[in-house]
């Protein structure tokens, strides 16, 4: 049986980890490289960096921070934010990342998924999706709409249909991030995560809303998600407590969920 993966996700701006509530009111936590290394030493399975400055301000991605992290962590490392073309992908991979995440640009230019998959392999391409619960319509039958530009622009695209198209274009993995649940610490949106996981054959990552280990267990037992993103619960000073990776894995194991063992 394949093990379920825990992914530490960091929104990054100007070399700092920053957090938000439903994509608003960001506050800085600390230096991105230092926090990433600490979580790596705590035996996280994978790390994801999103350079939100590059996306919002149309700036080049912060390759210096990517290099610093890649030199010090030795788990799969995904980088997104501001990826505009194949050259941007190449530069990120050259800096040490194993995977590239595309989001807004993929909606504007879906061919970038196919081009990236052909150039670097599907295993390198993660399609990140910002999904918002809306009223079901003929156009948005799933009841979930795709947003881009940090949830500032709504596209009228059905999330389920976009997920299936992303797979067809060559994405090797889908990250389903709930705008409604993001930063709430009340748990993932299990409905859309499960809907997409059932509709595609590639790995699906649950994202947005984890506040304690039980939320992660729910994502694995109640949906077909292969991985779960955790962030605030690992390091945010605004939560009552933070959870070590060892404690999370112990709880998941107790519930019969296969995870990579924590080495003491």
N, C-alpha and C positions, 0 to 999 in steps of 0.2 A: 504494500500500500504506500502511495506517495505521501510524504510528510507535508503538512501544512506549513506555510512560511509566514514569518513575522517580519514586516518591513517598517523600518523607522523612516518617517518622512519629515523632511525639513524644508519649509519655505524660507528662501534666502534672499536677502537684499543687502547689497554693499558688504558682503562677507559675514553678515550676521544672520542668525536664525530668528525668524519673526513669526508670530502667531496671530490669528484673527478669529473672529466669531462670524460665521457665515460670510466670509470674505471681506469683512469690514473691521475697522478699529484695530489695526495691527499694533503689536507691541513687541519690542526686541527682547530676546532671551539671552543671547550670548554669541560668541564667535562660532561660526558654523563648523570650522575644522575641529575645534576643541570639543564641541558637543558630539560631533560625528565620531570622533576617536573614542570618546568615553562610552558611547553606546556600542561601538564595535567591540571594545574590550569587555563589555557586558554580554557579548555573544549574540547580538542581533543577527538574523539570517541575511538580511539585505538592507541597503540604504538607498533612499531616493532623495535627490535635491531638486527643488524647483526654484529657478532664479526668477522671482516675481518682478524684479527691477527690469530685467531684460525684456520680459513680456510687456509690461506696462509702458515702458519708456522707449521701446524699440531700440534698445542698446544691445551691444554684443554680450553674450553670456560671460559670466565671470570665470574664465578658464584658470586663473591663478588659484582660486579656491578649489576648483575641481581637481587640479593637479595636486595641491596640498593634501586633500582628502585621499585621493587615489594612491598617493605614496605611503599612506599610513593605515589604510583599512584594506582588508583582504577578504571581503565578501562581495557578491554582486552589487554593483553601484550603478544606479540609473540617474540620468540628468535630464532635466527638461526646463523649458522657459526660453523664449526667444529663438527657438529653432526655426529657421526660415527656409533652409534649402539643404542640399546634400553636403555642401562644404561645411555648413555649421555642424551637421552630424559628424562629419569626418574629424573636425577639430575637437569635438567633445570626446569622441572615441580615442583620438590621439592623446588627449590629455589624461586618459586613464579610465574613463567610464566604460562599462560593459554594455549598457543599454541606453537608448535614447527615448525620451517621452515626448510625444507630440500631442497638441491639444487644439488651440485656436487655429493655428496654421493648417492643421489637417482638415478642419471644417472649411476653411477658405480655399484650400488647394488639396483635395483628397489624394491627388497623384503623389504627394510627398510620401505617403505611406507606402505605396507600391514601389516608388523609386528607392526609398530607404531599404525596403525589404530585399529588393534585387541587388542593391549595392553591398549591403552589409549582412544580410540574412534576416529572416523574420524574427529570429530569437533576439535581435537587437532592438526591435521596434515595439514600443509600448504605446498604445492609444489611450490617452487619458481623457475621460469624459466627465464634464461637469453637468450633473443632472438635477432638474428641478421638478418637484411634483406639481402638476397642473391639472386642470379639468380635462377629461378625455374628450377628444374631438375626432372627426373623421381623419384629420391630418396627424394628430398625436394620439394614436389609439392606445398606447401603453399608459398614458397619463403622466408621462415624464418627458420634459423638453430638454434639449441640449442648449447650454449657455456657453459663451466664450468670453474672452477678455476679462478674466477674473470675475465671472458671473455678472458682468455689466451689460452684456449684449445677449439677447435671446434670439434664437435662430429659427424657431418654428419647426425644427427637426425633431422627429420622434427618436427618443434615446435607444429603444430596442432596435429600430431599423438602422440607426447609425452604428450600433455595435455589430450587427450582422454584416453591414457593408465594410466596416473596418477589418473584420476577419477576412472577407473576400479580397480586400485590397492587399492583404499580406501582413497585417499586424500579428505579432506573436503573442500578445498579451493585452488585456483590457483592464484599465483601472477605472472603476465606477465610483466617482466621488459625489456624495449627496450634498447639494447646497443647503438643503433644509436641515440636515443633521450636523454639518460641519461646525466644529467648535462648541457644540452643545454638551458633549460628554454624556449623552443619553443613549448612545448606541447607534449602530449603522442603520441605514434604510434597507432592511432585509428584503422588502418586496421587490424593488428594482434590481438589487444585486442578484436575487434568486432568479428573477425573470430573464436577465441577461445570461447568467451562468447556464440556465437550461437551454438557451437558444443557440449557443456557440460551442465550438469544440476546443477552443484555446483557453488557457488559464484566465480566470477573472479575479481581480483584486478588489476586495471590499475596502471602501475608504470613506472617512468622514463620520465622526461622532463617537469614537471609542473613548470611554472614560474609566473602564475597569476591565479586568480579565474576563468577566462573564459576558461582556459585549462581544469580545473576540470569539468566545466559545459559541455564542449564538450565531455569529456569522458563518462559522464552520459547520455547525450542526443543522442549521435551518436554511442554508443556501448551498449551492455547489461551488462556493468561492474556494480558490486554491491558496489564497494568501490574504492577509489583512494588514492594512496600514495602521500604525499606531504612532502618535507623536506626542501630544500634550501629556498623556499619562506617563510618559517616560521622563520628562524633564521640566514641565511647566511649573513655575513657582506660584501660579494662581490656582492650582488644584490643592485640595486638602492633603494629598499625598501623591508621591510618584511610585511607580511599580518597577522593580528590577525585572529584567528579562527572565531570570531564573524563576521568579515567583509566577510569572505569567505562564511559562512553559510547564511548571509543576501543576498548576490548576488545569491546564488543557490536557495534560497527560492523565490526571485523575478522572477526567471526563471521557477518557478513551479516545481522545483526538491525537492522531500521530503527529508529533513534532520532532524536529532535530534535537537530540538530547543536549542538555546543558552540561558542560564538562566542568567538574568541580576541581 
